[in-house]
Amino acid sequence: MSTPARPAPAALDELDRRIINALQGGFPISDEPYREVAESLGTTEAELLARLERLLADKVLTRFGPMFQIERLGGRFVLAAQAVPEDRFAEVTELVNALPEVAHNYRREHRLNMWFVLATETPDGIADATRRIEAATGLPVFAFPKLREFFVDMRLKA
Amino acid sequence: MTSPLPPDDLDRRLVIATQAGLPLVPRPYDLLAEQLGVSPDEVKRRLAAMLDAGRIRRIGAVPNHYAIGYTANGMSVWDVDDARIAELGETIGRLDFVTHCYERPRALPDWPYNLFAMVHGHDRATVLAHIDEIAALLGPACRSHDVLFSSAILKKAGLRIGES
């Protein structure tokens, strides 16, 4: 299947883990924020920056920076799913992934076996993307917009 | 709750300048200020205001769950009594192994579930044990549930503003 393999767990040392855990919290808005964080971790600014570069290059971190709440910026995120016949899975994956509005896409073990997130700059973009996916694939899209978001602590300990 | 940003708005330009990430230089906000033609204080003030307003959830790192050892992830889905979902959703969202928790519409008859909780673990057995904990907390308010394990990442990009 022409899909990216899932990465193996990375080899991380103790300082890598402390950096990952510390940086999942709030990062300072100050003149020299990396130096502040480095001092609190007992390391140097240069070491912290070098490690962050490596963790990003190795894809241990998928990103580092502000995490935007898209709905508060006028955009929309909607979870959607399709029941894709096994013999069409690779083809449908390509058709769905080709849309720039598809931000994430996961294969899951269920009759509804393809789950993706549509992300658009305006609320109208979602219905349009849904229609285009249905037209391209000939398969219905089940949309699951969020009705209510419950508070979670998104941090996972490394 | 929504307030689209005009194209020339400084907040919007800050989103575009930082959506790929914060610069990895000793004075990242100074560099952004230089790129945007405003003062470093203005950049810091805007970012702080966007944090306060909830337009930025937080500034920080997003780990790849697989890379830090959470190789099993199950999307648990629950058919919960509508009269109790507000209260029970709060309870489930507070569990430390749940990273997303939402009420979503059912799609009857194909899909009876209205509560979605993403559960992470170092292996499937751990995830299933967490699912049992959730089932016990929901009790008779939950009529049925399922867990959908992911077996492949097909795409992982993210929203890009201002590139269409």
Interface residues (C-beta under 8 A of the other chain):
Chain A: M1 T3 P4 R6 P7 A8 P9 A10 L12 I19 I20 L23 Q24 G25 G26 F27 I29 S30 D31 E32 P33 Y34 R35 E45 L49 L52 E53 L55 L56 D58 K59 V60 L61 T62 R63 F64 G65 P66 M67 F68 Q69 I70 E71 R72 L73 G74 G75 F77 L79 T93 V96 N97 P100 V102 A103 H104 N105 Y106 R107 R108 E109 H110 L112 M114 W115 F116 A119 T120 E121 T122 P123 F142 F144 P145 K146 L147 R148 E149 F150 F151 V152 D153 M154 L156 A158
Chain B: M1 T2 S3 P4 L5 R12 V15 T18 Q19 A20 G21 L22 L24 V25 P26 R27 P28 Y29 D30 P40 K44 L47 A48 M50 L51 A53 G54 R55 I56 R57 R58 I59 G60 A61 V62 P63 N64 H65 Y66 A67 I68 G69 Y70 T71 M75 I85 A86 G89 E90 I92 G93 R94 D96 V98 T99 H100 C101 Y102 E103 R104 P105 A107 D110 W111 F116 H120 D146 L148 F149 S150 S151 A152 I153 L154 K155 K156 A157 G158 L159 R160 I161 G162 E163 S164
